[in-house]
């Protein structure tokens, strides 16, 4: 039996998931906002300081900066109101949510309330995609369930039109 260890360099493995080079500027803005909101939860400080850190991240220049600003600062400023909405549909105290899921839910709820140019299904789907990319194994299912219940309260006409097939 040969106990020799092969020390030949091996080719780098392909990542399990290829980075999508065609991400929209808005999707990138959501991803950067999520990272900023995560940081804000685990290391609370002024959002302007967190924003400065995030703006220095690789590929930040490819995101929709206005949407990033709206999400990061809007979620932070409206945190209590967003949490009050989310509490109606979460099954545990908010401090028991993972920081990623909590931030994703803030982003989804914020978009449902404040970004009327974003269709409600898009807001939910984008939040689910964030949870799939950054959250725990089944976190995306939880995010989907909470936002799917919240949407009819925040956008009743749009949800009704979609459900009755008028969109």
N, C-alpha and C positions, 0 to 999 in steps of 0.2 A: 504494500500500500504506500502511496506517495503522500507524505505529509507536507510537502513543499507548498508554500502559499504563493499564488501567482501575484506578482507585483506589477504586472503590466497595466498601464493606465487603461481604463475603460472609457468608452465614449459616454458622454453625458446621456442620461436617460431623458426621454421625452417627458415633459410634465403630463400628469394624468389628464389635465384639462388645458387645452391650448388657450392662451390669452386671445381674446377676440379683439383684433386690431380695428374692427369697424364699430366699436362701441360709440353710441351717440354722445354728444357733448353733455346732454342732460343726464344720461346714465352715469357718466364719469362724475358729474356734479353730485349726484346722489351718493356715489361710492365715497367721494372725498368728504361729503357732509357726514356720512355715517362714521367715518374714521374720526372726524373731529368731535362728533357727539359722544362717541365711545370714550375718547380721551377726556372729554368734559365730565363724564360720569365717574371715571376711575381716578382722575386727578383734577378735581374742580378748581377752576380759575377763570379769569376773564376770557370770554370767547374770542376777543381780539388777539390774545396771545396764542390761542389754539389755531385761529385762522392763519396767523403768520407762519406757524409750523406746517400746517397743511399746504399752504401756498408754495412751500419749498419742496414738496414731494415731487418725485418723478412723474411726468406727464400731466401735472396740474394744468399747464397751459392749454391742454386739449379739452378742458371741461368748460361748461357754460358757467362762467364766473358769477353772473347775476343770480342764477338758480342756486348755485352753491351758497352764496351769501344769504339768500332768502331762507334756505333750508337750515343752515347752521344757526344763524342769528334768530330766525323766526321760531325754530323749535326751542331754542334756549329761552327766549322771551315768553313764549306761550306754553312752556312746559306744564304749568299747573292746569291750564285749560285743556291741553291735550290729554294729560293724565286723567282729568275728570271724565272726558269722553271715553277714554280707553277702559276705565274702571267698570263701565257698564258691561263690558264683554270679556274681560280677562277672568280667569278662574283662580287667581292667586293674588296676593298683595304685589304691587308693582315692584317693590324692592326685592322680590324673589325672582323677577325676570332676569335673564342674563342681560348684561349691558348692551350686547349686540341686538337682541330681540327688542329691547326697550327702545333703543335708538331707531331701529327699523320701523317700529310702530309709530314713533313720533313723526318720522318722515312721511309715512303713509297717511296718517291722520292730518298732518299739516297740509299735504298736497290736496287731500279731499276737501279741506276747509278753505284753503287760501289760493290754490292754483286751479282756478276754474277752466283754464285753457288745457289742462291735462284731463282727459276723460277718466272717469272713476275707475274703469276697468284697467286702464294703463297705470294709474296710481297704485292699485292693488297689485297688479302683476309685477311692476317694478320693485315694490317692497318685497314681494315673494322672491324675486331674483336676488335681491340683496341678501335676504335671509339664507338662501341656498348657497350663495358665494361666501358669506362671512359668518353665518350662524351655525348652531348645532345641527345634528343630524335631521331632526324633524321640526326644527324651528320654523321652517317655511310654512308648514302646515298650520301651525299655531297662528302665525302672522296672517295667513290667508283667512282663517276662520274669524279672527277678531275684526279685521278690516272689512270682510264681507258682511258682517253684521252691522258694522258702523256706517257703511256707505249709504244704506237707505235712510238713515237719520240725517246725514249731512247733505245728500244729494237725491232727495226723494223723486223728483221729476225725472232726472236722468236715469236712475235705477229702474223706475217704473217703465219708462220708454224702452229701455233695453230689454227688460223682462217680457214686455208685451210685443217685442219684435219690431219696434218702430225705429230702431237705429241701424 
